[in-house]
């Protein structure tokens, strides 16, 4: 009888395992994904990023210099990256200073300064218009889709001056003193 039971036992175990799959569990494997750039390897963490609206406090905290500008100037594509070698325009010395009383100073690449007045035009502070006293009548410059991200202000800019239309995408950082 023991011999019959020994032959039957493995079959009974197999039947129970196949008939009752709810008793079986599976393993899960956790994989760490890494993001590699040219400087470091960093473990990826799912942290939602949120851009911040530009406030008067952020805008007036310091002068802002361009680090990136891609523009269509009367149909001609212009390009600037601070420290880049393939630039088609020079903004190395250009910067903008906003004052809390809604005035400001634009300093061009030669160091020449002109004044302007500025205002946010919507409740979200995502559109800014400045009236630039560089021409007569003054030129109206509009910054749309304005936001603050990682210490930079980013926006789309457009204006029409001396018969030339300009549309650009720009990134500015606090001016290095």
C-alpha positions in Angstrom: 0.0 0.0 0.0 2.8 2.3 0.7 4.1 1.8 -2.8 0.7 2.8 -4.3 0.6 5.9 -2.1 4.2 6.9 -3.2 3.1 6.7 -6.9 -0.1 8.7 -6.2 1.4 11.5 -4.0 3.3 13.4 -6.8 0.2 13.3 -9.0 -2.0 14.6 -6.2 0.4 17.5 -5.5 0.5 18.5 -9.2 -3.3 18.3 -9.4 -3.7 20.6 -6.4 -1.2 23.1 -7.8 -2.9 23.3 -11.2 -6.4 23.3 -9.8 -5.8 26.1 -7.3 -3.6 28.8 -8.9 -4.7 31.3 -6.3 -2.3 29.8 -3.8 0.6 30.6 -6.1 2.3 33.9 -6.0 4.6 35.5 -8.4 7.7 37.6 -7.7 8.1 41.2 -8.8 11.4 42.7 -9.8 12.2 46.3 -9.0 14.5 48.0 -11.5 16.4 51.1 -10.8 16.5 53.3 -13.9 19.4 55.7 -14.2 19.7 58.8 -16.3 23.1 59.6 -17.6 24.4 62.9 -18.9 27.9 64.0 -19.6 28.7 64.9 -16.0 27.0 62.5 -13.6 24.8 59.4 -13.2 21.7 60.1 -11.2 19.0 57.8 -9.9 15.7 58.8 -11.5 13.0 59.9 -9.1 9.5 60.6 -10.1 9.0 64.2 -8.9 6.5 66.3 -10.7 8.0 69.5 -12.1 6.0 72.7 -11.8 7.0 75.9 -13.4 6.5 79.0 -11.3 4.8 82.2 -12.5 7.1 85.2 -12.8 6.3 87.7 -10.0 7.4 91.3 -9.7 9.8 90.2 -7.0 11.5 87.7 -9.3 11.6 90.1 -12.2 13.1 93.0 -10.2 15.5 91.0 -8.1 18.4 91.5 -10.5 19.2 92.4 -14.1 18.6 89.6 -16.6 21.1 88.5 -19.3 20.3 86.3 -22.3 21.7 82.8 -22.4 19.6 81.6 -25.3 17.8 83.4 -28.1 16.4 82.0 -31.4 14.8 84.7 -33.5 13.2 85.4 -36.8 14.2 89.0 -37.6 12.3 90.1 -40.7 12.3 86.5 -41.9 16.0 85.8 -41.2 16.8 83.3 -38.5 19.2 84.5 -35.8 20.7 82.4 -33.0 22.5 83.0 -29.8 23.8 80.7 -27.0 26.0 82.2 -24.3 29.5 80.9 -24.8 28.5 79.3 -28.1 30.7 79.4 -31.2 28.0 79.3 -34.0 26.1 82.5 -32.9 24.7 84.7 -35.6 24.0 87.6 -33.1 26.0 88.8 -30.1 24.2 89.3 -26.8 27.2 88.8 -24.5 27.0 92.3 -22.9 23.2 92.9 -23.3 20.9 92.8 -20.3 17.6 94.1 -19.0 16.9 95.6 -15.6 13.3 95.8 -14.3 12.4 98.2 -11.4 9.6 97.7 -8.9 8.0 101.0 -10.0 7.3 99.5 -13.4 10.2 101.2 -15.2 13.4 99.7 -16.5 16.6 100.0 -18.4 17.7 98.1 -21.5 21.4 97.9 -21.9 22.5 96.8 -25.4 25.6 94.9 -26.4 27.6 98.2 -26.8 26.7 99.4 -23.3 24.2 102.0 -24.5 21.1 102.3 -22.3 17.5 103.1 -23.1 14.5 103.2 -20.8 11.1 101.5 -20.8 7.9 101.1 -18.7 6.5 97.6 -18.2 3.3 95.9 -16.9 1.9 92.4 -16.6 -1.2 92.2 -18.8 -3.0 89.3 -17.2 -3.8 87.8 -13.8 -1.4 84.9 -14.2 1.6 87.2 -14.9 2.3 85.1 -18.0 2.2 88.1 -20.4 4.4 91.2 -20.0 4.4 94.2 -22.2 7.1 96.9 -22.1 7.0 100.2 -23.9 10.6 100.7 -25.0 11.8 104.3 -25.6 14.3 103.4 -28.2 12.2 104.8 -31.1 9.7 107.6 -31.7 7.0 106.5 -31.2 8.1 104.0 -28.6 8.3 100.3 -29.5 5.9 97.9 -27.8 7.6 94.6 -26.8 5.5 91.7 -25.7 6.6 88.7 -23.7 4.1 85.8 -23.8 4.2 82.4 -22.2 6.4 83.9 -19.5 7.5 81.5 -16.7 10.2 81.0 -14.2 12.0 77.6 -14.2 15.3 76.5 -12.5 16.5 80.1 -11.9 15.7 81.2 -15.5 12.9 83.3 -17.0 11.6 81.9 -20.3 9.3 83.5 -22.8 8.3 84.2 -26.4 9.0 87.8 -27.5 7.6 89.8 -30.4 7.8 93.4 -31.6 7.8 95.6 -34.7 10.5 98.3 -34.9 11.7 100.4 -37.8 9.8 98.3 -40.3 11.3 95.0 -39.0 9.2 92.3 -37.3 11.0 90.2 -34.6 9.7 86.9 -33.1 11.9 85.0 -30.7 12.1 82.4 -28.0 14.4 83.5 -25.2 15.9 82.3 -21.9 17.5 84.7 -19.4 19.4 84.3 -16.2 20.4 86.7 -13.4 23.3 88.8 -14.8 26.7 87.9 -13.5 28.2 90.9 -11.6 
